[in-house]
């Protein structure tokens, strides 16, 4: 019934609900206070999505105002001699640039950006008191005073969020066309651009996952503790499953958990976690799938375990690691 409840709430919000659906929604809400709370939270999430979309429209409207202001500034003048036209044209261009520049200086918000290189992790306390654990090879960006306006963050990479609850001020994490909206909870978002995928895993509380397609933002899924959604950003296809959320966020403590995972995917995680570069002397070697768990293991321990499980040899030169068949040695002439 929970899935049907979400559908009815969305139909109610979009004003497409039938009389029968409205009766079903009312009966569902009256079944218990948790359903009423879920109704309220979903409406707030949908409102946040609507406001985010309107924010983009406002930028376009502001640009139209600049153009109109320039057009309205034209006044009749006395006849001009032809040899003065080039100077007046140049002055007009300078005036336009100055007007546009002044407008954007006034309108453009100040942003804060935090970025980690591979092998580096950091803990950031946001202006509202929320905590972000940022993984290697990841970056976040947010408006400096977002606590007083809206709580929105752009993420490229992976991060674990522990969000402070604030009524009427949802917390939004935007990764490309996918936005995660919460009121106050803890969750993990993995959205490396190279993966062409976004994965959201809920640790505590409730999370709404939104997608913006062709300028329209809609709720994809409502997640509760232990839920994970994986979205392919190329195809738009997604799947959900139940997971152990603390294991998904284990990277914060150097705990890595892989199930039937291609070695090239494990290698990408190693690069971000340990700040190394991993290559395969034969690309097909990266297709080998492994199931393995590391608990605060050092890089040498990880390499030895992967070598034993995969049957591959590895060579390490500084931060460069090469996997090859067991009877071979690997390296590169292009470094």
N, C-alpha and C positions, 0 to 999 in steps of 0.2 A: 504493500500500500504506500510505502514511502516514496517509491518512484512515481506512482500515480499522483501523490500529493504535490511533488515538485512540478509535474506537468500542469496540474490544475492552477498552481500559483502563478506559473509563467503565463498561462492563458488568461488568468485574471488580470495580471499586470499589463498584458498586451491588448486587453479588452476584446479578446476573441472567445471568451468562455461562454458556453451555452447555459441556458437556465438549469438544465440537468446537472451540468458540471459545477455550477455555482452552489447548488444544493449539496452535491457531494463534497465540495471544498468546505462548506460550513460544517457539515457532519464530521469531516476529518479533523478540523480545527477543534471542535468541541470534545474530541476523544481524550484530550489531555493537554496540560500546560506546555509539554515539550513540543507539541505540534503547533501551538500558537507562537512559541518562541521561534520555531523553524520558519513559520510564515513571515514573521517580522524580519528575521535575518535575511531571508531570500529577497524580500522586497527592498531592503537596504542595499544588498549587493547589486540588484538590477538597477537601482537608482544611481549607484556609483558608476556602473557601466554607462548609463545614459549621460551622466555628467562628463565622463571622460571623453565621450564622442562629441558632446557639445563643445568641449574645450578646443577640439580641432577645428570645428566650424567657426568658433570665435576668432581664431587666427586668420582665417580667410576673410571674415567680415572686417577685421581690423585693417587688413591690407587694402580692401576696397575703400575704406574711409580715408586712407592716405591718398589713394588715387583721386578720390572725389575732392579732397582738400586742395590738392595741387590744381585740379581743374577749376575749382571755384576761385582760386587766387588770381586768375587771369582777369585783367581790367583793361578797358580801352586806353590807348596811348596815341600820341601824336604821330604823324607819318615818319617813317625811319628811312634814312638814306641807306642805299644798298651796301655801302662799304662798312656800315656798322653792324650788319646782320650777323656776321661770324662771331663778333664779340658778344652780342646779345645771346646768341645760341649757346656759346660757351658758358656764359653766366647763368643761363637757364638750367643747363645740365648740373652746374655746381650747386645751384639753389635746390634742385630736386634731390640731389644726393644728400645734401645737408638736412633737408626736411625728413627724408626717409631715415637717415642716420639718427636724428634726434628722436624720432618716433620709436625706433627699435631700442634705443638706449633706455627710454622711459619704460617700454613694455617688456623688455627682455629680462626674465628672472635670473638670479645668480644661482649657479649650480655647484654642488660638491661632488667630486668624483673620487672613488677609491678603487685602485686596481692592484691585483696581485700577479706577479710573474709565476711561472710554473715552479713548484716546490715551495711556495710561500703561502701561508694561511694567516688570516687576521680576524680579530674580533672588533666590531664597530658598534658603538652605542649611538643610536640616532637621537635627534632632538626631542622626540616624544618618549624616550626611555626604552624603546624597543632595541633588541640586540640582533646583530647580523654576524654570523660566522661565515666568512668569505673563503671559498676554496682557491686553490692554485689555478692560475690562468683564468681568473674571473674578475669581473668589474661591475660596480654598482654606481648609479648616478641618481641624485635627488636634488630637489630645490632646497636651498639653504634654510629657508624658514617654513618648511612644509608642515610643521606642527600647527602653524597658525592658519594655513590654507587647506591643503589636502595632503594626505599621507600617501605619496606615490613614489615608487622607486623603479628604475630601469635596471634590469639584470642581464648580463651576458656571462654565462658560465654557471657555477653552482654555488648555492648558499643555503644555510639553515637560518630561518627567521624565528625569533621568539618575540611575538608582538604584544605590546601593551594594549589592553582593551580601552577604547574611547568611543562613547556613544555618539552616533551620528557622524563619525569620521572613520569610514572604512580604510583599511590599509591595503594598498594595491601594489603588486609586483608585475611589471610589464616586461615580457620577453618576446620581442617581435609582435606577432598578431595575437599572442596568448597572454591573457591577464589573469592573475590570481588575486582574488579579493577576499579579505577576512575582516573580522571585527576585533578579534583578540585571540590569538592561538599560536601554536608552533608548528612549523611545516618546513619541508625541504623542497627546493626547486632546482632542477638540473636542466640547463638550457644552453649548452655550448653550441655555437653556430655551426661548427664542423660536424656535429651529430645530426643536424637537421631534425631535431626532435626536442620536445619539452616534456619533462616528467615531474609531476607534483605529488608529493607524499605527505600525508597529514599525520602529525604526531599527537597533537591534542586539539580539541575544539572542532570547528566546522570551517570549510573553505569552499568558495565558489570559483570555478574555473570558467573563464569567458573567452570567446574567440571573436575577433573582428574580421568579417569577410565582406568585401565589397562595401566597406564603410558602415556596415551594420554589425553591432555588437550583441551577441546572444550568450545566454548561459549554456555551457556544454554539460557540466556536471556539478553536483553538490557532493563534496567529499567529507567523510567523518574519520575519526582516528583509525589508522590501519589501512585506509584506502590509498591507492595510488592510481593516477591516470597517466598514460603515456600517449602523446600526440605526435604523429608524424607530420611535420610542418610542410613537407613536400606534397603529400597526398591528402592531408586533412583527416586521415583515418586515426581513430583512437581506440584504446582498450583500457579497461579498469580491472584491478585485481586487489586482493587482500595481501598485505605484506607485513613484515615486522619492521615498523617505522624506525626503531632505534638502530637497526642494522643498516638501513639505507643511509642514515646520517652518521654512520660509524667513521666516515672519513675524517671527522673532526678530531678523533682520537687515534688516527692512523690505522683504523680497523677497516679492512677492505673485504668485501663479500661478493663472490662471483658464482653464478649458477649457469652452467652450460653456455659460457660466454666465449666468443671468439678471442683468440690471443691478441689480435690487433686492438680490440676494445680494451682489454686488460692493459696493453702497452700504452694506450692513450691515457688511461687513468694513472699509470706509473709516471708518465711524463709530467702530469699536473701535480701529482702528489710528491714526487721526489726531485723534480727539476732536472730530468734527464731527457735524452733524445733516443728513442728506440726505433731500430730499423730491422727489416728482414731481408736477408740476402736473396731469398726467393719469396715473392709476394704471397704465394699460396700457403706459406708457413703460417701466415696470420689468420688463416681460416680454421686452424686447430681449435676445438672448443674444450674448455676446462671448467671444472667445478672446484673452487678452492676458497678458503677463508684465511685471511691474515689478521693477526691481532697485534697491533703496535710493532710490526716487524720492521727490521732494518732493510735497506735496499739489497745488501748481499744475501740476506735470508730469503727475500722475495725472489731474487734471481735464481738461487739454488733450487727453490721449490718449483718454480715454473719450468726450469730445465729438466728436473726429475719427472714431473708429470707429463710434459709434452714430448720428452725424448729428444729435445733439441739442445744444441750446444750454444753457448753465448760467449762473446768477447766484449770486454769493457775497456774503453780508452777514455779516461776522464769522465765526462758526462755523456759520452756516446756509447750505446749498447747495441750490439749486432747479434741477432739470432740466426742460426744456420743449422743445417743438418748435422747430426752428431759426428760425422766423420770429416767435418769441414771446419775451417776457420773463417771468420768474417771480418770485414773492415770496409773502408771507403777511400777512394782516391780523390773525392771531390771536396773534402773538408778544407 
